[in-house]
Amino acid sequence: MFANHLVLVFPGTEFDPMLMAEWRTRTIQPAFYMTASYFLMRHFLGKSPTTTLWPVFLILLFFTLTQGLLFFDDPYKFGFPGMVMFLVSIFVTLFVRLSHAKRKKEIRMGTF
């Protein structure tokens, strides 16, 4: 996550490693820090997640949020692959949120 010297690119694109390092620096790292901050705050408040899917949902939510903020750049540097990744992350985030809601109801029904 923090090794910017590793070459990671979107599959099927010809992005250079520097552009992908910028994408990783502007999306994955802020999402990591926001997730860590949220869980530290919740830990110090004495609250725990309701299901095991909640942390996964938050990671995906913050990742999607940081990708959405990239669209405020003029011009958007990451082209069609970046937009596809954004749409996929929205879909997966919504799917995990619905799964969390379903699982939360199952847990509450079994406790009574």
Gaussian input, Z-matrix of N, CA and C with variables (Angstrom, degrees):
# hf/3-21g

backbone

0 1
 N
 C     1     B1
 C     2     B2     1     A1
 N     3     B3     2     A2     1     D1
 C     4     B4     3     A3     2     D2
 C     5     B5     4     A4     3     D3
 N     6     B6     5     A5     4     D4
 C     7     B7     6     A6     5     D5
 C     8     B8     7     A7     6     D6
 N     9     B9     8     A8     7     D7
 C    10    B10     9     A9     8     D8
 C    11    B11    10    A10     9     D9
 N    12    B12    11    A11    10    D10
 C    13    B13    12    A12    11    D11
 C    14    B14    13    A13    12    D12
 N    15    B15    14    A14    13    D13
 C    16    B16    15    A15    14    D14
 C    17    B17    16    A16    15    D15
 N    18    B18    17    A17    16    D16
 C    19    B19    18    A18    17    D17
 C    20    B20    19    A19    18    D18
 N    21    B21    20    A20    19    D19
 C    22    B22    21    A21    20    D20
 C    23    B23    22    A22    21    D21
 N    24    B24    23    A23    22    D22
 C    25    B25    24    A24    23    D23
 C    26    B26    25    A25    24    D24
 N    27    B27    26    A26    25    D25
 C    28    B28    27    A27    26    D26
 C    29    B29    28    A28    27    D27
 N    30    B30    29    A29    28    D28
 C    31    B31    30    A30    29    D29
 C    32    B32    31    A31    30    D30
 N    33    B33    32    A32    31    D31
 C    34    B34    33    A33    32    D32
 C    35    B35    34    A34    33    D33
 N    36    B36    35    A35    34    D34
 C    37    B37    36    A36    35    D35
 C    38    B38    37    A37    36    D36
 N    39    B39    38    A38    37    D37
 C    40    B40    39    A39    38    D38
 C    41    B41    40    A40    39    D39
 N    42    B42    41    A41    40    D40
 C    43    B43    42    A42    41    D41
 C    44    B44    43    A43    42    D42
 N    45    B45    44    A44    43    D43
 C    46    B46    45    A45    44    D44
 C    47    B47    46    A46    45    D45
 N    48    B48    47    A47    46    D46
 C    49    B49    48    A48    47    D47
 C    50    B50    49    A49    48    D48
 N    51    B51    50    A50    49    D49
 C    52    B52    51    A51    50    D50
 C    53    B53    52    A52    51    D51
 N    54    B54    53    A53    52    D52
 C    55    B55    54    A54    53    D53
 C    56    B56    55    A55    54    D54
 N    57    B57    56    A56    55    D55
 C    58    B58    57    A57    56    D56
 C    59    B59    58    A58    57    D57
 N    60    B60    59    A59    58    D58
 C    61    B61    60    A60    59    D59
 C    62    B62    61    A61    60    D60
 N    63    B63    62    A62    61    D61
 C    64    B64    63    A63    62    D62
 C    65    B65    64    A64    63    D63
 N    66    B66    65    A65    64    D64
 C    67    B67    66    A66    65    D65
 C    68    B68    67    A67    66    D66
 N    69    B69    68    A68    67    D67
 C    70    B70    69    A69    68    D68
 C    71    B71    70    A70    69    D69
 N    72    B72    71    A71    70    D70
 C    73    B73    72    A72    71    D71
 C    74    B74    73    A73    72    D72
 N    75    B75    74    A74    73    D73
 C    76    B76    75    A75    74    D74
 C    77    B77    76    A76    75    D75
 N    78    B78    77    A77    76    D76
 C    79    B79    78    A78    77    D77
 C    80    B80    79    A79    78    D78
 N    81    B81    80    A80    79    D79
 C    82    B82    81    A81    80    D80
 C    83    B83    82    A82    81    D81
 N    84    B84    83    A83    82    D82
 C    85    B85    84    A84    83    D83
 C    86    B86    85    A85    84    D84
 N    87    B87    86    A86    85    D85
 C    88    B88    87    A87    86    D86
 C    89    B89    88    A88    87    D87
 N    90    B90    89    A89    88    D88
 C    91    B91    90    A90    89    D89
 C    92    B92    91    A91    90    D90
 N    93    B93    92    A92    91    D91
 C    94    B94    93    A93    92    D92
 C    95    B95    94    A94    93    D93
 N    96    B96    95    A95    94    D94
 C    97    B97    96    A96    95    D95
 C    98    B98    97    A97    96    D96
 N    99    B99    98    A98    97    D97
 C   100   B100    99    A99    98    D98
 C   101   B101   100   A100    99    D99
 N   102   B102   101   A101   100   D100
 C   103   B103   102   A102   101   D101
 C   104   B104   103   A103   102   D102
 N   105   B105   104   A104   103   D103
 C   106   B106   105   A105   104   D104
 C   107   B107   106   A106   105   D105
 N   108   B108   107   A107   106   D106
 C   109   B109   108   A108   107   D107
 C   110   B110   109   A109   108   D108
 N   111   B111   110   A110   109   D109
 C   112   B112   111   A111   110   D110
 C   113   B113   112   A112   111   D111
 N   114   B114   113   A113   112   D112
 C   115   B115   114   A114   113   D113
 C   116   B116   115   A115   114   D114
 N   117   B117   116   A116   115   D115
 C   118   B118   117   A117   116   D116
 C   119   B119   118   A118   117   D117
 N   120   B120   119   A119   118   D118
 C   121   B121   120   A120   119   D119
 C   122   B122   121   A121   120   D120
 N   123   B123   122   A122   121   D121
 C   124   B124   123   A123   122   D122
 C   125   B125   124   A124   123   D123
 N   126   B126   125   A125   124   D124
 C   127   B127   126   A126   125   D125
 C   128   B128   127   A127   126   D126
 N   129   B129   128   A128   127   D127
 C   130   B130   129   A129   128   D128
 C   131   B131   130   A130   129   D129
 N   132   B132   131   A131   130   D130
 C   133   B133   132   A132   131   D131
 C   134   B134   133   A133   132   D132
 N   135   B135   134   A134   133   D133
 C   136   B136   135   A135   134   D134
 C   137   B137   136   A136   135   D135
 N   138   B138   137   A137   136   D136
 C   139   B139   138   A138   137   D137
 C   140   B140   139   A139   138   D138
 N   141   B141   140   A140   139   D139
 C   142   B142   141   A141   140   D140
 C   143   B143   142   A142   141   D141
 N   144   B144   143   A143   142   D142
 C   145   B145   144   A144   143   D143
 C   146   B146   145   A145   144   D144
 N   147   B147   146   A146   145   D145
 C   148   B148   147   A147   146   D146
 C   149   B149   148   A148   147   D147
 N   150   B150   149   A149   148   D148
 C   151   B151   150   A150   149   D149
 C   152   B152   151   A151   150   D150
 N   153   B153   152   A152   151   D151
 C   154   B154   153   A153   152   D152
 C   155   B155   154   A154   153   D153
 N   156   B156   155   A155   154   D154
 C   157   B157   156   A156   155   D155
 C   158   B158   157   A157   156   D156
 N   159   B159   158   A158   157   D157
 C   160   B160   159   A159   158   D158
 C   161   B161   160   A160   159   D159
 N   162   B162   161   A161   160   D160
 C   163   B163   162   A162   161   D161
 C   164   B164   163   A163   162   D162
 N   165   B165   164   A164   163   D163
 C   166   B166   165   A165   164   D164
 C   167   B167   166   A166   165   D165
 N   168   B168   167   A167   166   D166
 C   169   B169   168   A168   167   D167
 C   170   B170   169   A169   168   D168
 N   171   B171   170   A170   169   D169
 C   172   B172   171   A171   170   D170
 C   173   B173   172   A172   171   D171
 N   174   B174   173   A173   172   D172
 C   175   B175   174   A174   173   D173
 C   176   B176   175   A175   174   D174
 N   177   B177   176   A176   175   D175
 C   178   B178   177   A177   176   D176
 C   179   B179   178   A178   177   D177
 N   180   B180   179   A179   178   D178
 C   181   B181   180   A180   179   D179
 C   182   B182   181   A181   180   D180
 N   183   B183   182   A182   181   D181
 C   184   B184   183   A183   182   D182
 C   185   B185   184   A184   183   D183
 N   186   B186   185   A185   184   D184
 C   187   B187   186   A186   185   D185
 C   188   B188   187   A187   186   D186
 N   189   B189   188   A188   187   D187
 C   190   B190   189   A189   188   D188
 C   191   B191   190   A190   189   D189
 N   192   B192   191   A191   190   D190
 C   193   B193   192   A192   191   D191
 C   194   B194   193   A193   192   D192
 N   195   B195   194   A194   193   D193
 C   196   B196   195   A195   194   D194
 C   197   B197   196   A196   195   D195
 N   198   B198   197   A197   196   D196
 C   199   B199   198   A198   197   D197
 C   200   B200   199   A199   198   D198
 N   201   B201   200   A200   199   D199
 C   202   B202   201   A201   200   D200
 C   203   B203   202   A202   201   D201
 N   204   B204   203   A203   202   D202
 C   205   B205   204   A204   203   D203
 C   206   B206   205   A205   204   D204
 N   207   B207   206   A206   205   D205
 C   208   B208   207   A207   206   D206
 C   209   B209   208   A208   207   D207
 N   210   B210   209   A209   208   D208
 C   211   B211   210   A210   209   D209
 C   212   B212   211   A211   210   D210
 N   213   B213   212   A212   211   D211
 C   214   B214   213   A213   212   D212
 C   215   B215   214   A214   213   D213
 N   216   B216   215   A215   214   D214
 C   217   B217   216   A216   215   D215
 C   218   B218   217   A217   216   D216
 N   219   B219   218   A218   217   D217
 C   220   B220   219   A219   218   D218
 C   221   B221   220   A220   219   D219
 N   222   B222   221   A221   220   D220
 C   223   B223   222   A222   221   D221
 C   224   B224   223   A223   222   D222
 N   225   B225   224   A224   223   D223
 C   226   B226   225   A225   224   D224
 C   227   B227   226   A226   225   D225
 N   228   B228   227   A227   226   D226
 C   229   B229   228   A228   227   D227
 C   230   B230   229   A229   228   D228
 N   231   B231   230   A230   229   D229
 C   232   B232   231   A231   230   D230
 C   233   B233   232   A232   231   D231
 N   234   B234   233   A233   232   D232
 C   235   B235   234   A234   233   D233
 C   236   B236   235   A235   234   D234
 N   237   B237   236   A236   235   D235
 C   238   B238   237   A237   236   D236
 C   239   B239   238   A238   237   D237
 N   240   B240   239   A239   238   D238
 C   241   B241   240   A240   239   D239
 C   242   B242   241   A241   240   D240
 N   243   B243   242   A242   241   D241
 C   244   B244   243   A243   242   D242
 C   245   B245   244   A244   243   D243
 N   246   B246   245   A245   244   D244
 C   247   B247   246   A246   245   D245
 C   248   B248   247   A247   246   D246
 N   249   B249   248   A248   247   D247
 C   250   B250   249   A249   248   D248
 C   251   B251   250   A250   249   D249
 N   252   B252   251   A251   250   D250
 C   253   B253   252   A252   251   D251
 C   254   B254   253   A253   252   D252
 N   255   B255   254   A254   253   D253
 C   256   B256   255   A255   254   D254
 C   257   B257   256   A256   255   D255
 N   258   B258   257   A257   256   D256
 C   259   B259   258   A258   257   D257
 C   260   B260   259   A259   258   D258
 N   261   B261   260   A260   259   D259
 C   262   B262   261   A261   260   D260
 C   263   B263   262   A262   261   D261
 N   264   B264   263   A263   262   D262
 C   265   B265   264   A264   263   D263
 C   266   B266   265   A265   264   D264
 N   267   B267   266   A266   265   D265
 C   268   B268   267   A267   266   D266
 C   269   B269   268   A268   267   D267
 N   270   B270   269   A269   268   D268
 C   271   B271   270   A270   269   D269
 C   272   B272   271   A271   270   D270
 N   273   B273   272   A272   271   D271
 C   274   B274   273   A273   272   D272
 C   275   B275   274   A274   273   D273
 N   276   B276   275   A275   274   D274
 C   277   B277   276   A276   275   D275
 C   278   B278   277   A277   276   D276
 N   279   B279   278   A278   277   D277
 C   280   B280   279   A279   278   D278
 C   281   B281   280   A280   279   D279
 N   282   B282   281   A281   280   D280
 C   283   B283   282   A282   281   D281
 C   284   B284   283   A283   282   D282
 N   285   B285   284   A284   283   D283
 C   286   B286   285   A285   284   D284
 C   287   B287   286   A286   285   D285
 N   288   B288   287   A287   286   D286
 C   289   B289   288   A288   287   D287
 C   290   B290   289   A289   288   D288
 N   291   B291   290   A290   289   D289
 C   292   B292   291   A291   290   D290
 C   293   B293   292   A292   291   D291
 N   294   B294   293   A293   292   D292
 C   295   B295   294   A294   293   D293
 C   296   B296   295   A295   294   D294
 N   297   B297   296   A296   295   D295
 C   298   B298   297   A297   296   D296
 C   299   B299   298   A298   297   D297
 N   300   B300   299   A299   298   D298
 C   301   B301   300   A300   299   D299
 C   302   B302   301   A301   300   D300
 N   303   B303   302   A302   301   D301
 C   304   B304   303   A303   302   D302
 C   305   B305   304   A304   303   D303
 N   306   B306   305   A305   304   D304
 C   307   B307   306   A306   305   D305
 C   308   B308   307   A307   306   D306
 N   309   B309   308   A308   307   D307
 C   310   B310   309   A309   308   D308
 C   311   B311   310   A310   309   D309
 N   312   B312   311   A311   310   D310
 C   313   B313   312   A312   311   D311
 C   314   B314   313   A313   312   D312
 N   315   B315   314   A314   313   D313
 C   316   B316   315   A315   314   D314
 C   317   B317   316   A316   315   D315
 N   318   B318   317   A317   316   D316
 C   319   B319   318   A318   317   D317
 C   320   B320   319   A319   318   D318
 N   321   B321   320   A320   319   D319
 C   322   B322   321   A321   320   D320
 C   323   B323   322   A322   321   D321
 N   324   B324   323   A323   322   D322
 C   325   B325   324   A324   323   D323
 C   326   B326   325   A325   324   D324
 N   327   B327   326   A326   325   D325
 C   328   B328   327   A327   326   D326
 C   329   B329   328   A328   327   D327
 N   330   B330   329   A329   328   D328
 C   331   B331   330   A330   329   D329
 C   332   B332   331   A331   330   D330
 N   333   B333   332   A332   331   D331
 C   334   B334   333   A333   332   D332
 C   335   B335   334   A334   333   D333

   B1=1.4417
   B2=1.5275
   B3=1.3112
   B4=1.4523
   B5=1.5242
   B6=1.3150
   B7=1.4675
   B8=1.5179
   B9=1.3160
   B10=1.4632
   B11=1.5155
   B12=1.3346
   B13=1.4535
   B14=1.5307
   B15=1.3409
   B16=1.4595
   B17=1.5193
   B18=1.3068
   B19=1.4603
   B20=1.5238
   B21=1.3066
   B22=1.4599
   B23=1.5163
   B24=1.3187
   B25=1.4601
   B26=1.5169
   B27=1.3290
   B28=1.4513
   B29=1.5206
   B30=1.3299
   B31=1.4619
   B32=1.5256
   B33=1.3143
   B34=1.4540
   B35=1.5135
   B36=1.3143
   B37=1.4664
   B38=1.5153
   B39=1.3067
   B40=1.4554
   B41=1.5243
   B42=1.3414
   B43=1.4595
   B44=1.5186
   B45=1.3090
   B46=1.4576
   B47=1.5364
   B48=1.3230
   B49=1.4684
   B50=1.5236
   B51=1.3254
   B52=1.4703
   B53=1.5274
   B54=1.3301
   B55=1.4577
   B56=1.5232
   B57=1.3269
   B58=1.4660
   B59=1.5228
   B60=1.3302
   B61=1.4686
   B62=1.5231
   B63=1.3333
   B64=1.4691
   B65=1.5236
   B66=1.3384
   B67=1.4690
   B68=1.5199
   B69=1.3388
   B70=1.4614
   B71=1.5320
   B72=1.3263
   B73=1.4595
   B74=1.5188
   B75=1.3270
   B76=1.4602
   B77=1.5178
   B78=1.3415
   B79=1.4695
   B80=1.5193
   B81=1.3072
   B82=1.4643
   B83=1.5235
   B84=1.3164
   B85=1.4569
   B86=1.5280
   B87=1.3404
   B88=1.4692
   B89=1.5270
   B90=1.3424
   B91=1.4700
   B92=1.5189
   B93=1.3248
   B94=1.4662
   B95=1.5262
   B96=1.3245
   B97=1.4557
   B98=1.5288
   B99=1.3209
   B100=1.4665
   B101=1.5234
   B102=1.3353
   B103=1.4578
   B104=1.5240
   B105=1.3149
   B106=1.4632
   B107=1.5233
   B108=1.3205
   B109=1.4643
   B110=1.5221
   B111=1.3282
   B112=1.4599
   B113=1.5292
   B114=1.3336
   B115=1.4596
   B116=1.5186
   B117=1.3243
   B118=1.4655
   B119=1.5228
   B120=1.3313
   B121=1.4592
   B122=1.5259
   B123=1.3241
   B124=1.4659
   B125=1.5252
   B126=1.3226
   B127=1.4594
   B128=1.5281
   B129=1.3302
   B130=1.4598
   B131=1.5240
   B132=1.3294
   B133=1.4651
   B134=1.5222
   B135=1.3318
   B136=1.4622
   B137=1.5117
   B138=1.3256
   B139=1.4633
   B140=1.5183
   B141=1.3141
   B142=1.4632
   B143=1.5280
   B144=1.3540
   B145=1.4656
   B146=1.5255
   B147=1.3255
   B148=1.4632
   B149=1.5171
   B150=1.3200
   B151=1.4697
   B152=1.5218
   B153=1.3168
   B154=1.4658
   B155=1.5239
   B156=1.3196
   B157=1.4600
   B158=1.5250
   B159=1.3149
   B160=1.4653
   B161=1.5333
   B162=1.3420
   B163=1.4711
   B164=1.5221
   B165=1.3189
   B166=1.4648
   B167=1.5284
   B168=1.3309
   B169=1.4599
   B170=1.5258
   B171=1.3249
   B172=1.4656
   B173=1.5162
   B174=1.3183
   B175=1.4633
   B176=1.5261
   B177=1.3271
   B178=1.4672
   B179=1.5255
   B180=1.3238
   B181=1.4662
   B182=1.5188
   B183=1.3209
   B184=1.4634
   B185=1.5260
   B186=1.3280
   B187=1.4591
   B188=1.5334
   B189=1.3198
   B190=1.4585
   B191=1.5242
   B192=1.3128
   B193=1.4676
   B194=1.5269
   B195=1.3280
   B196=1.4604
   B197=1.5253
   B198=1.3262
   B199=1.4716
   B200=1.5233
   B201=1.3300
   B202=1.4603
   B203=1.5192
   B204=1.3192
   B205=1.4647
   B206=1.5210
   B207=1.3259
   B208=1.4660
   B209=1.5274
   B210=1.3177
   B211=1.4639
   B212=1.5229
   B213=1.3274
   B214=1.4588
   B215=1.5245
   B216=1.3473
   B217=1.4607
   B218=1.5148
   B219=1.3257
   B220=1.4564
   B221=1.5144
   B222=1.2747
   B223=1.4541
   B224=1.5334
   B225=1.3132
   B226=1.4619
   B227=1.5215
   B228=1.3272
   B229=1.4615
   B230=1.5219
   B231=1.3141
   B232=1.4581
   B233=1.5186
   B234=1.3156
   B235=1.4521
   B236=1.5175
   B237=1.3151
   B238=1.4560
   B239=1.5290
   B240=1.3476
   B241=1.4789
   B242=1.5259
   B243=1.3181
   B244=1.4638
   B245=1.5147
   B246=1.3392
   B247=1.4640
   B248=1.5192
   B249=1.3335
   B250=1.4699
   B251=1.5245
   B252=1.3174
   B253=1.4670
   B254=1.5184
   B255=1.3083
   B256=1.4620
   B257=1.5261
   B258=1.3272
   B259=1.4616
   B260=1.5270
   B261=1.3192
   B262=1.4653
   B263=1.5245
   B264=1.3252
   B265=1.4571
   B266=1.5282
   B267=1.3359
   B268=1.4725
   B269=1.5232
   B270=1.3284
   B271=1.4664
   B272=1.5258
   B273=1.3215
   B274=1.4702
   B275=1.5331
   B276=1.3241
   B277=1.4664
   B278=1.5253
   B279=1.3312
   B280=1.4659
   B281=1.5279
   B282=1.3210
   B283=1.4635
   B284=1.5301
   B285=1.3196
   B286=1.4644
   B287=1.5245
   B288=1.3241
   B289=1.4795
   B290=1.5275
   B291=1.3217
   B292=1.4643
   B293=1.5250
   B294=1.3237
   B295=1.4669
   B296=1.5215
   B297=1.3282
   B298=1.4674
   B299=1.5288
   B300=1.3346
   B301=1.4680
   B302=1.5329
   B303=1.3249
   B304=1.4659
   B305=1.5256
   B306=1.3149
   B307=1.4655
   B308=1.5247
   B309=1.3030
   B310=1.4701
   B311=1.5226
   B312=1.3297
   B313=1.4658
   B314=1.5168
   B315=1.3331
   B316=1.4608
   B317=1.5303
   B318=1.3162
   B319=1.4623
   B320=1.5144
   B321=1.3168
   B322=1.4540
   B323=1.5173
   B324=1.3323
   B325=1.4567
   B326=1.5237
   B327=1.3325
   B328=1.4631
   B329=1.5153
   B330=1.3152
   B331=1.4615
   B332=1.5177
   B333=1.3276
   B334=1.4781
   B335=1.5024
   A1=110.90
   A2=116.88
   A3=119.50
   A4=113.07
   A5=117.68
   A6=121.14
   A7=108.96
   A8=116.76
   A9=120.91
   A10=113.22
   A11=118.19
   A12=120.02
   A13=112.25
   A14=117.72
   A15=120.16
   A16=109.72
   A17=116.60
   A18=121.11
   A19=108.43
   A20=116.64
   A21=122.90
   A22=107.58
   A23=116.63
   A24=120.38
   A25=109.12
   A26=115.65
   A27=119.59
   A28=108.13
   A29=118.39
   A30=119.78
   A31=111.36
   A32=115.85
   A33=120.87
   A34=114.60
   A35=118.43
   A36=120.28
   A37=109.10
   A38=114.49
   A39=119.57
   A40=110.27
   A41=116.68
   A42=119.58
   A43=109.70
   A44=115.76
   A45=118.03
   A46=109.66
   A47=116.82
   A48=120.27
   A49=113.75
   A50=118.16
   A51=120.27
   A52=110.91
   A53=116.91
   A54=120.04
   A55=110.34
   A56=116.72
   A57=119.85
   A58=111.12
   A59=117.75
   A60=120.33
   A61=109.60
   A62=117.30
   A63=120.40
   A64=110.60
   A65=116.99
   A66=120.11
   A67=110.45
   A68=116.29
   A69=120.77
   A70=110.75
   A71=116.91
   A72=121.17
   A73=111.52
   A74=117.61
   A75=120.64
   A76=114.01
   A77=118.48
   A78=119.82
   A79=112.76
   A80=117.89
   A81=120.91
   A82=111.33
   A83=117.75
   A84=119.28
   A85=112.96
   A86=120.82
   A87=118.60
   A88=112.68
   A89=116.71
   A90=119.02
   A91=110.38
   A92=117.23
   A93=121.00
   A94=110.55
   A95=117.34
   A96=120.61
   A97=112.00
   A98=117.74
   A99=119.69
   A100=110.98
   A101=116.99
   A102=120.54
   A103=110.79
   A104=116.52
   A105=119.91
   A106=111.05
   A107=117.70
   A108=120.95
   A109=111.53
   A110=116.61
   A111=120.64
   A112=110.74
   A113=116.88
   A114=118.90
   A115=112.66
   A116=118.29
   A117=119.67
   A118=110.98
   A119=115.84
   A120=119.91
   A121=110.30
   A122=117.35
   A123=120.80
   A124=111.62
   A125=117.45
   A126=121.11
   A127=110.11
   A128=117.27
   A129=120.02
   A130=112.40
   A131=117.42
   A132=120.56
   A133=111.66
   A134=117.33
   A135=121.86
   A136=114.34
   A137=116.99
   A138=121.07
   A139=109.27
   A140=116.30
   A141=120.74
   A142=109.11
   A143=117.05
   A144=119.25
   A145=111.51
   A146=115.68
   A147=120.26
   A148=112.60
   A149=118.56
   A150=121.72
   A151=108.88
   A152=115.86
   A153=119.84
   A154=111.86
   A155=118.30
   A156=121.13
   A157=112.76
   A158=117.81
   A159=120.41
   A160=112.52
   A161=120.09
   A162=118.39
   A163=113.14
   A164=117.46
   A165=120.91
   A166=110.13
   A167=116.40
   A168=120.29
   A169=111.25
   A170=116.88
   A171=119.24
   A172=112.20
   A173=117.35
   A174=119.85
   A175=110.07
   A176=116.43
   A177=120.33
   A178=111.88
   A179=117.06
   A180=120.45
   A181=110.95
   A182=117.42
   A183=120.14
   A184=111.10
   A185=117.73
   A186=121.32
   A187=110.28
   A188=116.76
   A189=120.88
   A190=110.72
   A191=116.80
   A192=121.12
   A193=111.16
   A194=117.37
   A195=119.53
   A196=111.54
   A197=117.51
   A198=119.14
   A199=110.66
   A200=117.00
   A201=120.42
   A202=112.33
   A203=116.90
   A204=120.26
   A205=112.14
   A206=117.21
   A207=119.86
   A208=112.32
   A209=117.45
   A210=120.02
   A211=112.34
   A212=117.35
   A213=120.06
   A214=112.03
   A215=117.31
   A216=120.61
   A217=109.56
   A218=115.62
   A219=119.17
   A220=107.77
   A221=120.97
   A222=129.98
   A223=111.43
   A224=115.58
   A225=121.27
   A226=107.49
   A227=117.66
   A228=122.73
   A229=114.75
   A230=118.30
   A231=119.88
   A232=114.02
   A233=117.60
   A234=123.26
   A235=115.93
   A236=113.93
   A237=121.48
   A238=113.34
   A239=119.36
   A240=118.59
   A241=112.67
   A242=117.46
   A243=120.41
   A244=111.96
   A245=116.10
   A246=119.96
   A247=111.31
   A248=116.83
   A249=120.56
   A250=109.99
   A251=116.86
   A252=120.84
   A253=110.42
   A254=117.31
   A255=121.70
   A256=110.87
   A257=117.42
   A258=120.99
   A259=111.63
   A260=117.18
   A261=120.64
   A262=110.13
   A263=117.14
   A264=119.42
   A265=111.48
   A266=118.40
   A267=120.44
   A268=109.67
   A269=116.62
   A270=120.93
   A271=111.18
   A272=116.76
   A273=120.43
   A274=110.56
   A275=117.16
   A276=120.80
   A277=110.77
   A278=116.95
   A279=119.72
   A280=111.46
   A281=116.84
   A282=120.57
   A283=111.11
   A284=116.90
   A285=120.48
   A286=110.32
   A287=117.40
   A288=120.16
   A289=110.59
   A290=116.95
   A291=119.86
   A292=111.33
   A293=116.71
   A294=120.22
   A295=110.83
   A296=116.74
   A297=120.47
   A298=110.65
   A299=116.24
   A300=119.58
   A301=110.69
   A302=116.31
   A303=120.21
   A304=110.59
   A305=116.60
   A306=121.15
   A307=111.14
   A308=116.93
   A309=121.39
   A310=110.51
   A311=116.87
   A312=120.29
   A313=111.35
   A314=117.60
   A315=121.39
   A316=110.61
   A317=116.72
   A318=120.92
   A319=110.26
   A320=117.92
   A321=121.22
   A322=112.16
   A323=117.26
   A324=119.85
   A325=110.36
   A326=117.74
   A327=120.81
   A328=112.94
   A329=118.82
   A330=120.25
   A331=112.39
   A332=117.93
   A333=119.79
   A334=111.96
   D1=-39.99
   D2=-174.95
   D3=-103.80
   D4=2.14
   D5=-179.20
   D6=-91.77
   D7=90.33
   D8=-177.49
   D9=-69.92
   D10=-12.61
   D11=179.19
   D12=-79.21
   D13=-13.12
   D14=176.96
   D15=-74.01
   D16=137.20
   D17=-177.55
   D18=-89.84
   D19=108.76
   D20=175.38
   D21=-127.20
   D22=127.96
   D23=179.14
   D24=-131.97
   D25=160.51
   D26=172.66
   D27=-63.66
   D28=134.58
   D29=179.34
   D30=-60.26
   D31=135.24
   D32=176.20
   D33=82.46
   D34=6.20
   D35=178.25
   D36=-113.48
   D37=168.00
   D38=178.06
   D39=-114.85
   D40=34.99
   D41=176.77
   D42=-65.19
   D43=143.79
   D44=177.04
   D45=-80.92
   D46=158.01
   D47=-176.87
   D48=-59.07
   D49=-30.74
   D50=-179.87
   D51=-67.44
   D52=-39.00
   D53=178.38
   D54=-66.81
   D55=-39.30
   D56=178.54
   D57=-70.26
   D58=-34.13
   D59=175.37
   D60=-64.14
   D61=-37.81
   D62=177.07
   D63=-66.24
   D64=-42.16
   D65=178.91
   D66=-61.06
   D67=-45.29
   D68=179.46
   D69=-63.14
   D70=-41.26
   D71=180.00
   D72=-66.18
   D73=-31.88
   D74=-175.89
   D75=-95.35
   D76=-7.66
   D77=179.39
   D78=-122.70
   D79=-58.03
   D80=-172.18
   D81=-70.90
   D82=-45.25
   D83=-178.08
   D84=-66.05
   D85=-44.88
   D86=175.84
   D87=-63.33
   D88=-36.46
   D89=177.70
   D90=-63.62
   D91=-38.90
   D92=177.05
   D93=-62.27
   D94=-46.86
   D95=-177.90
   D96=-66.98
   D97=-38.37
   D98=177.59
   D99=-66.02
   D100=-40.31
   D101=178.40
   D102=-64.83
   D103=-45.80
   D104=178.88
   D105=-62.30
   D106=-41.77
   D107=178.58
   D108=-62.51
   D109=-42.52
   D110=179.82
   D111=-61.38
   D112=-47.17
   D113=-177.39
   D114=-71.85
   D115=-31.01
   D116=173.44
   D117=-64.97
   D118=-43.61
   D119=177.98
   D120=-61.29
   D121=-46.19
   D122=179.46
   D123=-64.06
   D124=-36.14
   D125=178.55
   D126=-64.35
   D127=-45.88
   D128=-178.88
   D129=-71.19
   D130=-22.19
   D131=174.65
   D132=-83.74
   D133=-7.89
   D134=177.90
   D135=80.26
   D136=22.98
   D137=179.96
   D138=-109.65
   D139=144.84
   D140=178.72
   D141=-120.76
   D142=159.12
   D143=179.02
   D144=-65.30
   D145=151.24
   D146=-177.00
   D147=-78.50
   D148=-33.65
   D149=177.16
   D150=-136.35
   D151=170.10
   D152=177.98
   D153=-73.39
   D154=-14.59
   D155=178.35
   D156=-81.44
   D157=-17.33
   D158=-176.87
   D159=-60.81
   D160=-45.83
   D161=177.05
   D162=-61.84
   D163=-38.48
   D164=177.93
   D165=-63.90
   D166=-41.80
   D167=177.86
   D168=-61.30
   D169=-43.96
   D170=-178.63
   D171=-65.43
   D172=-40.36
   D173=177.53
   D174=-60.23
   D175=-46.34
   D176=179.54
   D177=-67.08
   D178=-37.38
   D179=178.84
   D180=-63.33
   D181=-47.87
   D182=-179.91
   D183=-67.27
   D184=-34.61
   D185=176.58
   D186=-64.62
   D187=-43.42
   D188=178.32
   D189=-65.86
   D190=-40.31
   D191=178.50
   D192=-61.55
   D193=-45.96
   D194=-179.43
   D195=-67.16
   D196=-32.80
   D197=175.04
   D198=-67.70
   D199=-39.18
   D200=178.29
   D201=-62.30
   D202=-34.12
   D203=178.88
   D204=-67.44
   D205=-23.12
   D206=178.12
   D207=-66.28
   D208=-22.74
   D209=-179.15
   D210=-71.50
   D211=-11.68
   D212=176.82
   D213=-80.00
   D214=-9.75
   D215=174.86
   D216=-68.74
   D217=148.94
   D218=176.50
   D219=-127.47
   D220=109.21
   D221=-0.31
   D222=-87.54
   D223=164.52
   D224=177.00
   D225=-72.82
   D226=119.67
   D227=-170.35
   D228=-83.16
   D229=-18.26
   D230=-165.97
   D231=-99.40
   D232=3.01
   D233=169.56
   D234=57.56
   D235=-155.60
   D236=-176.96
   D237=-62.32
   D238=-42.73
   D239=178.66
   D240=-60.33
   D241=-36.65
   D242=177.51
   D243=-65.55
   D244=-39.33
   D245=177.92
   D246=-67.09
   D247=-40.04
   D248=177.90
   D249=-63.29
   D250=-42.95
   D251=178.35
   D252=-61.74
   D253=-39.90
   D254=177.77
   D255=-62.86
   D256=-45.50
   D257=179.42
   D258=-65.51
   D259=-39.92
   D260=177.68
   D261=-63.92
   D262=-42.04
   D263=-179.71
   D264=-67.36
   D265=-33.66
   D266=174.89
   D267=-63.46
   D268=-46.88
   D269=-179.37
   D270=-60.62
   D271=-47.50
   D272=-178.31
   D273=-65.74
   D274=-39.26
   D275=178.55
   D276=-62.04
   D277=-45.13
   D278=178.37
   D279=-64.75
   D280=-39.67
   D281=178.40
   D282=-62.02
   D283=-45.15
   D284=179.67
   D285=-66.68
   D286=-36.35
   D287=178.42
   D288=-64.11
   D289=-43.99
   D290=177.56
   D291=-65.11
   D292=-38.48
   D293=177.30
   D294=-65.20
   D295=-38.06
   D296=177.59
   D297=-63.64
   D298=-44.22
   D299=179.85
   D300=-62.23
   D301=-40.93
   D302=178.94
   D303=-65.45
   D304=-44.59
   D305=-179.61
   D306=-66.04
   D307=-36.77
   D308=179.12
   D309=-63.28
   D310=-40.72
   D311=177.01
   D312=-65.34
   D313=-38.69
   D314=178.93
   D315=-63.59
   D316=-40.50
   D317=-179.74
   D318=-66.22
   D319=-43.73
   D320=-178.78
   D321=-68.79
   D322=-35.34
   D323=179.52
   D324=-67.40
   D325=-33.81
   D326=-177.99
   D327=-79.18
   D328=-14.82
   D329=-176.39
   D330=-86.05
   D331=-16.75
   D332=-176.96
   D333=-98.21

